[in-house]
Amino acid sequence: MTDDPPNPALLPAGLSDVLPPEAEREAMLVEVLAEVFARHGYERVKPPLLEFEDSLLAGSGAAVAEQTFRLMDPVSHRMMGLRADTTPQVARIAATRLARVPRPLRLSYAGQVLRVQGTQLAPARQLPQAGIELIGPESAEADAEVAAVAAEALAAVGITEASLDITLPRLAPALLDAADVQGDARRKLARALDRKDAAAVADHAARAGGAALLLPALLAAAGPADAALAVLAAEALPPAARQIADHAAAVVEAIRARAPGLRITLDPLEFRGLQYHTGVAFTIFGAGRTGELARGGRYLSGEEPATGMTLYPDAVQRAVAPGPVRLRVFLPAGADAARAAALRAQGHATLAQLAPSDTAQSLRCTHLMDGNGALRPLPEAIQE
């Protein structure tokens, strides 16, 4: 035990301050993403940070119930939750406040989410999100639109070598249903699929028989979309599984029509973290080891079909090269106000001298405006 006061800079695990210039970079990046969304007709909504638990965790929100912070509302004495994901809130808005707006309904959002805990690879518990939701249509073209718009938004901030990974989270359950695999056998097969354990999948599938015998080939098919689709087309899938595979093929074709340069992979049996998706699911990766930049897919917005994509600005920011640094121009006392305004109109920051002790160095300026209104780099100004 110690009598020393707690360090005011100490924050809970998984939470951190974002400082200059990263905070400004993130804000500017989010606005670039939002502008691309707006140009495709996605209108921005702004749901509250917290709301009543029963509405927040309804529908697709149930998938993030374990990650949701809860607290008692001192006004209504009802339980509230801090959002762990924005998509369920947009679904609520669409089903209530915008219920009478004609479909298709295109909505976008940007904001922070808070989660009970992070992961080993991503320990942060407060995360920025920016995304789009397309509510109403149930078609390959709708799924393709959200994927292509997300890829275009990433390209607008400098990520031009993105890779779209498509998964079919309902395909494995459809095959297990067709083979009537239940109980412990189903759990073991699902676990083997989740771990990508080809030997265990083959063993359990041989015991189950029927449509489960297709699982080893489909597990090995993961990779470039054309090759994976060829495997799906060649297999004698049961009707429900065939419908899923045919829809995936139509989605890939529609995406290529919109974004012909986008690299597409397909993993037919992946389903981790996709509990509420009812159709194709998407993950976008950047080049190298940048991790997930976006995730989305088809789901139910209340009773309506919907598809969407959530982008992760913090991951996107790590994946792009830093942009040009905004010039910070020191304005000595009495500086020309019109010239200073012109500098700000050009996107530069001006910092006025408010006291004799204010210097270009102390204000962390990169340039100084001299008496003639000319800009001089700070090192030159210091040397003089």
N, C-alpha and C positions, 0 to 999 in steps of 0.2 A: 504494500500500500504506500502511496505517496500523497503529500499535500499539494503537489504541483498542480496548477490548473490544467485542464485538457488543452491540447494544441488546437486552436481554432481552425487550422488548415486541415486537420484530420477529418476525413469523410468516411462513411460506411463503405465496406467492401463492395466493389463493383460500381461505385459512383465516383465521378471526378469532375473537376472544373475544366472547361475548355477555354483556353486563353488565347490572346492575340498571337499570331494572325490566324490561327486555325479556326476560331469561332467565326470570323468574317468569311473565311474561305468556305466553310460549311454552309453558311447562310446564303452566299452567292450561288453556290452549287445547287442548293435546293430550289432557288428561284429559277435557275436555268432549266432544271427538270420540270418545274411547274409550268414554265412557259411552253415547253414542248407539249405537255399534256393539254394545255389550254388551246393550242393551235390545232389539236385533233378533236376539239369540242368537249373536252372534259372540264366540267365546272367544279370549282373548288368549294368544299364544305369544311367546316371547322367544328367538330364535335368537342364536348367538354373533356377535360382530363379525367374526371371521375363521374360516375353515375350510379344509379341504384343497381345493386348486385344482380337482381333477378332479370333485369333487361340487358345488362352488360354481358352476362354469361349465357344468354339464350342463344339458340341456334349454333352458328359456327363459333360463338364465344365460349362454348363449353370446352372446346379444345385447348383453351389457355386458362382454364379455371385454376389449375394448380400453380400457375405462374402469376396469379393476380393478388395484389395487396388488397386487404379489406380493412375497413374502418367504419365506425358507427357515425351516422349523421346526427350531430347534436340538435338539429332542428326537427327532423321527422322521426328520429330514433329508429331509422331503418338502416340496414347494412348497405354500404356503398363499396365500389371497387375502383381502383386506379387502373386504367386501361393497360393491358399488356400487349394489345394489338389493336390497330385502328379499324381493320376490316369489319368486325362485328358491329361497330358503331355506325359505320357507313350503311351497313345493311339495315340497321334499325331506322336510320333517317329515311332511307328509301322506302321502307315499309310503312312509315307513319307520316312524317312531315311532307314527303314527296310522293305519297301513294297515288295521287291523282295526276301526277305529271306523266305525259305520254312516254311509253317505252319505245326504243331502248333509252335507258337513262345512263348517262356518262358522268361520273363523279370523280374528283381527285381530292387529295388531302396531303397535308404535311404537318408533322408534329412529333412530339416525344412520347415514348411509351416506357413504362416501368415494369420490371419483372422481379419476381421473388428471388431468383438466382440466375446467374449466367451459366455458361458452360466452360469446360476446360479450355477450349480453343477461343471462346469469346466470353471472357469473364464479366464484361460490362453488364450492368443491370438497367441502366437508363440508356435508351437507344433512340436516335432519330429515325423517322420513317417518312417516305414520300411515295405515293402510289395512286393507282387508278382502279376503278371498279366499273365494269360494264354490265348493267343489270337489265334483264328482260330476254334477250335473244339466247337461244340454245343452239349454236351452230359452230362449225369449224371456223367460219370467217370471224366470228366474235372472239374465239380463243386466239386466233392468229393476230387479230388487231391488238390485243393487249400485249402480246409478246413482241410484236413489231414496234409498237409505240415505246415500250420500255427500252428496246434496243436502240431506237432512235434517240431517246433521251440520254442514254449513256454515251452515245456517239457525240452528242452535243457538248458534253463536258470532257471529251477527249478519250473515251474508251471505244476504240474502233475495232478491236480484235476480241470482242465478247463472244462467248460460246453459250448457246441455249441448250440446256439439258431437259428433255421431255421425259416424264415418267407417267406410268399408267397405274395409279394406286388401287384401282378397282379390278385390275386384270387378275392378279393372284387370287383374291377372294372369289372371283367368278369361276376360276378353274377349280378351286377347292370345293366350292358349292356343287359344281357339276360332277365332281368325283365323290361327293357326299363324305368329305373328310371332316370329322367333327372331334370335339373334345381334345384329349391329350395329343392325339396324332396331329390335329390341326395346329395346336400350339407349337409342337416340335418342328413341323414343317415351316411355319411362319418364322420361327426363330432362326432356322437354318437359312431361309431366304434373306432375313434381315442381316445376317452375318456374312452373306455371300459365300457360304460354305458349300461349294459345289458337290463335294463327296457326300455330305449329310443330306443335301437336297435330293441327290440321286437315290440314296438309300431309302429315305422316307417316301419319296415318290413311287419307288418300286413296290413298296409295301401297300401304299394307298391304291395304286392302279388307276385305271380310267383316265380322265383328263389330267390328273396329277402327273402322269407320265410325260406331259409336255413341258413341265417346269424346268428340267435340266437344260433343254435346248434353248428355252427362252431366257434362262439365266445367263447362258453363254452368249446370247445375241446382243447384250448391251454394248453400245459403241456408236459409230456413225449411223445416222438415221436411216440411210438407204439400205444398208446391210441388215439392220434390225428389222425394218419393215419387210424386207424380202423373206426373212425367217418367219415373221408373223403371217405373211401371205401364203407361205408354203405349208404351214401346219393346219391340221384339221381341227380347228378350234370349235368348241360348242357355241351355240348361237349368241349367248350373252357376251362371251369373250370375243367372238368375231365382230360384233357390233363395236366393242371398245377398240379393237385393232383397226377396223375400217375408219373409225372416227379419227384415230391418231394419224393415219395416212392422209386423210383429208386436211387435218390441221397442218401437217408438215408442208403439204402442197400449197396451202393458202399462205403460210408464212413465207415460203420461198417466193411467192408472187409479190409480196410486200417488201421483203428484205432479202433479195437474192444473194447478198454477200455474207449473210449470217451463218456461222457454223452451227450445225444442229446435231446433237446426239440424242439417242433414245435408249432408255433403260426400261424394258417392259415390266419388270417385276419389282422395282424399287417402290417402297411405300412408307419409309420412315418419316415421321413428323408431318404426315399429310392426312391426319385422321378425318378432317372434315371435307376433303376434296371428293367430289362426285364424278369427276372426269379427268381429263389430262391435267397434269401439274407441271409447273415450270421452275427451273432454277437457272439463273444467269451467272456465269463465271467470267472473270477477266483473265487476261493472259498471265501466265506465271502462277505464283502462289498468292493470289489476291483474295482467294476465298469467295464466298457467295456475295454477289452484288445485289441480287434481287431474287424474289421467290413469289410464286403465285399459282393460279390455276382455277379450275371450275369448281363451284360450290353452290349451295342454296342460300339465297338472301331472303330469309323468311321462307316463303313458299315459292319464290321466284328463282328461276335459273340465273346464274351470274358467273362472271369470270373476272379476274383481276390480277394485278401484280403489285407487290410491295418492293420498293427499292430501299436500300440501306445506305444513306448518305455518308455515314462514317466509313464504311467499307469502300464506297466509291471514292471518297477523298483520298484514302490510302493508296488506291489503285491508279490515280492520275498524277501526272507530274505537276508540281506546284506551278501555278500561273505567275505572271509578272507581278512583282511586288508593287503595291500602291505607293507612289511617291509621297513622302511626308515633308511638306515644305514649311520651313520656319519663317514666320513673318515678324520682322523686328517692329518695335513700337513705331507707329506712324506710317506703316507700309501702305501702299496704294490699294485701297479697298476694291476698286474696279478690276485691277490686275489679279488680286486674290480671288475674286469671284470668277474670273475667267479660268483660273487654275482649277477651281473646284468643278466648273462646268466640264473640264477635260477629264475629270475623274480623279484628280489629285486631292490629297488631304492637306489642309492648311492649318497650322498651329500658331496662333497669335501669341506674341510676348505680352504677358499680363503683369509681370514684375521684373525688375532689373536682374533678379537671380535666374530668370528663365533663359536658357540657352538652347541652341540647336541640339547640343549633345544631351542635355538633361531631358529634353522632350523627344528624344530618340528620332530626330529628323534625318532624312536622307539628303535633303537639299535646303538651300537658303535662298530667299529672294532678296536680291540686293536693292540698292536705292533706285536703280534704273528699271526695276521690275524683271530683271533677268534671273534665271535659275542657275545656281552654282552647286555642284555636288558638295556634300558636307565635308569630306576630307580636305578639299581645296579651301573651303571657308575656314576650317580650323587652322590650316597651315598659315593662312594669312593673319 
